[in-house]
């Protein structure tokens, strides 16, 4: 699990493309690399990845085809900087909101507004994903826990607002219109919405069954 508080940007040192798999190495700092071991989970641009090798501050990961299909990790290249967060431990403070690191989909930036102390991005996603995105709710973009701003149902889009500290620790200031980002909707919102959808999806069938039951009872009076 993760808290959505990115711990900084770190450079991809190398990548190796294999059939159905991308092997890559990221150079961390000593503080972040401390106590990390092979098998540990690390969020890379919001995608949960398992450390397969570690040498000093250099950690390596394998992104399988399923991950490459659903995230922006297929766009990695040597020299690119990625957002990194170590998995949280029991008792750690949750600075953002609980994340699994399981990216729902990639979405497209369709607008970018820059002001003196703020940057806002308008992100367009699929209708399936938009169903879980609510104003003032949580959304993880590239692994960063953010608050949803204005939403647009017609465009299936939403706004997020980035403060200077977030911009310092992430790639958001370098994002442009047309770029894609990893999204993970808030898990609690997803469970609530899916429960409601499931409840009402077959309500007509249940009402029909009740009506038939009542008619059957009437016929035996």
C-alpha positions as CSV (number, residue, x, y, z in Angstrom):
1,X,0.0,0.0,0.0
2,X,1.0,3.6,-0.6
3,X,-0.1,7.0,0.7
4,X,0.2,9.0,-2.5
5,X,2.9,11.3,-1.2
6,X,5.6,11.1,-3.9
7,X,9.1,11.0,-2.3
8,X,10.8,12.6,-5.3
9,X,11.9,12.3,-8.9
10,X,14.6,9.8,-9.8
11,X,16.3,9.0,-13.1
12,X,16.0,5.8,-15.1
13,X,19.5,4.6,-15.6
14,X,18.9,1.9,-18.2
15,X,16.1,-0.2,-19.8
16,X,16.1,-3.5,-21.5
17,X,13.2,-4.6,-23.7
18,X,12.4,-8.3,-23.7
19,X,9.5,-10.2,-25.1
20,X,6.5,-9.2,-23.1
21,X,8.6,-7.6,-20.4
22,X,10.6,-4.4,-19.7
23,X,13.6,-4.6,-17.4
24,X,14.7,-1.2,-16.1
25,X,16.9,0.3,-13.4
26,X,16.2,3.5,-11.4
27,X,18.9,5.4,-9.4
28,X,17.5,6.5,-6.0
29,X,19.2,8.4,-3.2
30,X,20.7,6.8,-0.1
31,X,17.8,7.7,2.2
32,X,15.2,6.2,-0.1
33,X,17.3,3.1,-0.9
34,X,18.0,2.4,2.8
35,X,16.3,-0.9,3.9
36,X,15.0,-1.6,0.5
37,X,15.5,-5.3,-0.4
38,X,14.8,-7.5,-3.3
39,X,11.1,-8.4,-3.3
40,X,10.0,-5.0,-1.8
41,X,7.3,-3.0,-3.5
42,X,7.9,0.5,-4.9
43,X,5.5,2.8,-6.7
44,X,6.9,4.0,-10.0
45,X,4.7,6.8,-11.5
46,X,1.9,5.2,-9.6
47,X,2.4,1.6,-10.7
48,X,3.3,-0.9,-8.0
49,X,6.5,-2.6,-9.0
50,X,8.6,-5.3,-7.3
51,X,12.3,-4.9,-6.8
52,X,14.1,-7.7,-8.7
53,X,17.7,-6.6,-8.1
54,X,19.4,-3.9,-6.0
55,X,23.0,-2.7,-6.0
56,X,23.7,0.3,-3.8
57,X,21.2,3.0,-4.7
58,X,20.3,1.4,-8.0
59,X,17.2,-0.7,-8.0
60,X,15.8,-2.8,-10.9
61,X,12.3,-3.8,-11.8
62,X,10.5,-5.9,-14.4
63,X,7.3,-4.5,-15.9
64,X,5.3,-7.3,-17.5
65,X,3.1,-6.9,-20.6
66,X,-0.1,-6.4,-18.6
67,X,1.6,-3.5,-16.8
68,X,3.0,-2.0,-20.0
69,X,-0.5,-2.2,-21.6
70,X,-2.2,-0.4,-18.8
71,X,0.3,2.2,-17.7
72,X,2.8,4.7,-19.1
73,X,5.8,2.5,-18.1
74,X,6.0,1.5,-21.8
75,X,7.2,5.0,-22.4
76,X,10.2,4.8,-20.2
77,X,13.7,5.6,-21.6
78,X,17.1,6.0,-20.1
79,X,17.4,9.5,-18.6
80,X,13.7,9.9,-17.9
81,X,12.8,10.9,-14.3
82,X,10.0,9.0,-12.6
83,X,8.0,9.6,-9.4
84,X,8.9,7.2,-6.6
85,X,7.3,6.2,-3.4
86,X,8.2,3.3,-1.1
87,X,5.4,1.2,0.3
88,X,4.1,2.3,3.7
89,X,4.5,0.2,6.8
90,X,2.1,-0.4,9.7
91,X,2.0,2.8,11.8
92,X,3.2,5.1,9.1
93,X,1.3,8.4,8.6
94,X,-1.1,8.4,5.6
95,X,-0.4,11.8,4.2
96,X,-2.6,11.5,1.2
97,X,-5.0,8.5,0.9
98,X,-4.6,4.8,0.7
99,X,-3.4,3.5,-2.8
100,X,-2.8,0.0,-4.0
101,X,-0.6,1.0,-6.9
102,X,-2.9,-0.8,-9.3
103,X,-3.4,1.6,-12.2
104,X,-6.9,1.6,-13.5
105,X,-6.0,3.2,-16.9
106,X,-4.0,5.9,-18.6
107,X,-5.8,9.2,-19.3
108,X,-5.0,12.2,-21.5
109,X,-4.3,15.8,-20.4
110,X,-6.6,18.0,-22.5
111,X,-5.8,21.4,-20.9
112,X,-3.1,23.0,-18.8
113,X,-3.4,26.4,-17.0
114,X,-0.4,28.0,-15.3
115,X,-0.8,30.8,-12.7
116,X,1.8,32.4,-10.4
117,X,1.6,29.8,-7.6
118,X,-0.5,27.1,-9.1
119,X,-0.8,24.8,-12.0
120,X,-4.0,23.1,-13.0
121,X,-4.5,20.2,-15.4
122,X,-7.7,19.0,-17.1
123,X,-7.6,15.2,-17.5
124,X,-9.9,13.2,-19.8
125,X,-10.5,9.6,-18.9
126,X,-12.9,6.8,-20.0
127,X,-16.5,6.9,-18.9
128,X,-15.9,3.7,-16.9
129,X,-13.2,5.5,-14.9
130,X,-15.2,8.8,-14.7
131,X,-17.9,7.0,-12.8
132,X,-15.5,6.8,-9.8
133,X,-14.4,10.4,-9.9
134,X,-16.3,12.9,-7.8
135,X,-15.7,16.6,-7.0
136,X,-13.6,16.9,-3.8
137,X,-12.9,13.2,-3.8
138,X,-9.5,11.6,-4.1
139,X,-7.7,10.6,-7.2
140,X,-4.2,9.3,-7.7
141,X,-2.4,10.7,-10.8
142,X,1.0,9.3,-11.5
143,X,1.0,8.0,-7.9
144,X,0.3,11.4,-6.3
145,X,-2.7,11.7,-4.1
146,X,-4.8,14.7,-5.4
147,X,-8.2,16.2,-4.8
148,X,-10.6,16.3,-7.7
149,X,-11.7,19.8,-8.7
150,X,-14.2,20.6,-11.4
151,X,-15.7,17.7,-13.3
152,X,-17.2,17.6,-16.7
153,X,-19.6,14.7,-17.4
154,X,-19.9,15.4,-21.1
155,X,-16.1,15.2,-21.6
156,X,-15.5,12.6,-18.9
157,X,-12.9,15.0,-17.6
158,X,-11.8,16.5,-14.3
159,X,-9.4,19.2,-13.0
160,X,-6.6,18.8,-10.5
161,X,-4.6,21.6,-8.9
162,X,-0.9,21.4,-8.1
163,X,0.8,23.4,-5.5
164,X,4.6,24.3,-5.7
165,X,5.6,21.5,-3.3
166,X,3.9,18.9,-5.4
167,X,5.4,20.3,-8.6
168,X,8.9,20.2,-7.0
169,X,8.5,16.4,-6.3
170,X,6.8,15.3,-9.5
171,X,6.8,15.6,-13.2
172,X,3.5,17.5,-13.5
173,X,5.2,20.8,-14.4
174,X,6.7,19.1,-17.5
175,X,3.4,17.5,-18.6
176,X,1.8,19.0,-21.7
177,X,-1.5,18.7,-23.5
178,X,-1.8,15.3,-25.2
179,X,0.4,13.6,-22.6
180,X,-1.0,10.5,-20.9
181,X,-0.9,9.9,-17.1
182,X,-1.6,6.9,-14.9
183,X,-4.9,7.0,-12.9
184,X,-6.0,5.1,-9.8
185,X,-9.4,6.1,-8.5
186,X,-10.0,6.1,-4.8
187,X,-10.7,2.5,-3.8
188,X,-13.5,3.3,-1.3
189,X,-15.3,5.4,-3.9
190,X,-15.0,2.5,-6.4
191,X,-16.4,0.0,-4.0
192,X,-19.3,2.2,-3.1
193,X,-20.2,3.1,-6.7
194,X,-19.9,-0.6,-7.8
195,X,-22.1,-1.7,-5.0
196,X,-24.8,0.8,-6.0
197,X,-24.4,-0.2,-9.7
198,X,-24.8,-3.8,-8.8
199,X,-27.8,-3.1,-6.6
200,X,-29.7,-1.2,-9.2
201,X,-28.6,-3.1,-12.3
202,X,-31.1,-6.0,-11.7
203,X,-33.8,-4.0,-9.9
204,X,-36.2,-4.5,-12.8
205,X,-35.7,-8.3,-12.6
206,X,-36.3,-8.2,-8.8
207,X,-39.5,-6.1,-9.2
208,X,-40.8,-8.5,-11.9
209,X,-40.1,-11.4,-9.6
210,X,-41.9,-9.7,-6.7
211,X,-44.9,-8.9,-9.0
212,X,-45.1,-12.6,-10.1
213,X,-45.0,-13.7,-6.5
214,X,-47.8,-11.3,-5.6
215,X,-49.9,-12.5,-8.5
216,X,-49.3,-16.1,-7.6
217,X,-50.4,-15.4,-4.0
218,X,-53.6,-13.6,-5.2
219,X,-54.5,-16.5,-7.4
220,X,-54.6,-18.8,-4.3
221,X,-56.7,-16.6,-2.1
